Amino acid sequence: MDLSYTDVANRYRRQTLSILADERPLSVSELASRIVAHPSNDATNESTETQVRKARLALYHVHLPKLDESGLVSYTHETGEVTVPEGVADDLAEIAETFRSQMDE
């Protein structure tokens, strides 16, 4: 798999790949909720509902199309389902482990 820095430069994209390595398929809403609930995310004064809404919009308009274009995820606008393509799943587990260890530091 050919992974570029821009594919994983954003926290939402790294967390998306990490989450999908363990569980798929997910809806955009489920994915946004898990990203917001991740312990590495900074505390904010916004309600959880507001954070999830913002994450969902960012995923929908920016991050999922970029990951889909790079071939790291399969994202269907019509169904809102996010999954990992067949040939990527094995590599994604290894990549996700690297992200997790870096997020824990």
N, C-alpha and C positions, 0 to 999 in steps of 0.2 A: 504494500500500500504506500502511496506517495502522499505524505502528510506535510503540508507547509505550515510555517509559523502563523500565517494569517488565519488558517483554519482553526487554530486553537488559541489565538491571541486574547480572545474575550472570555471572561469568567463564565458567562452563560453558555458559551459553546463548549468549554471544558466540562462544565457540570452536566450539560446535556449528554455528552458522550459517556461520561462516567455513569450517569443514571441508566442510560440505555444499555450499557454493558451488562447490567444486572437484571433489568426488567424491560420487556418490550412485547408488544407495541404499547404505546401510551398516547393519550390524547394530548393536545397542546395544553389544555387546562391542567391535566394531571402533572405534566412535566413542569409547568410554571409553579405549581404548588410545591413540588419536591425541591425545586431550585430555591424557592423562598425559604423553605424549612431547613435547608442545609446549614449545618452548624458553622460553616466558614463564612456565611454571609454576615455582614455588619448589622448591628442593631440600628434601628431607625425609628423615628417618631411616627411613621406612617402605619396605618392599620395593616394587618396581614392581608386583608382583602384588597387594599390599594396596591400593596407590593405585588401580589399575584396578578392583578390586572395589568400593571406595568410590565411585569416579566412576560406575561402572555402576549402582549402587544409587541414587545421587542423580539420575542421568539418568532412570532407570526410574520412580522414585516422585515426582519433583518437576519437573525441568526439561523433559523431553519432553512430559509432559501439558500443561504451561503453554504451551510453544511450539505444540503441536498445537491447543490451544484458541484461541490467537491467530491461527491460520491460517498460521504461518510454516513449519511442517513438517507432514508427515503421518507419524504414528507408529501402527503396528499392534501392539498387545500380543501378539496370537496369533503373529505371525511374528517379532516383534522387529525389524522393518525400519523404518528411518528414511529418509525422502526429502523432497523439496521439492515442494509442489504446483505444477502447471503455471503459473499466473499469477504465482508468486512468484519463480521461478528468475532472471529477468532482473534484478529489483530486488535480489535477494539478492547477486549478484556485486558490485554497487556498495556495498552495505552492508558486505559482508565486507571489501572493500578498505579502508574506513574503519577497521574493527576492527583489521585487520592493521597499519596505519600507527600506530595508537594503542598496540598491543601491543609494537611494536618500539621505542617511545620509552622 
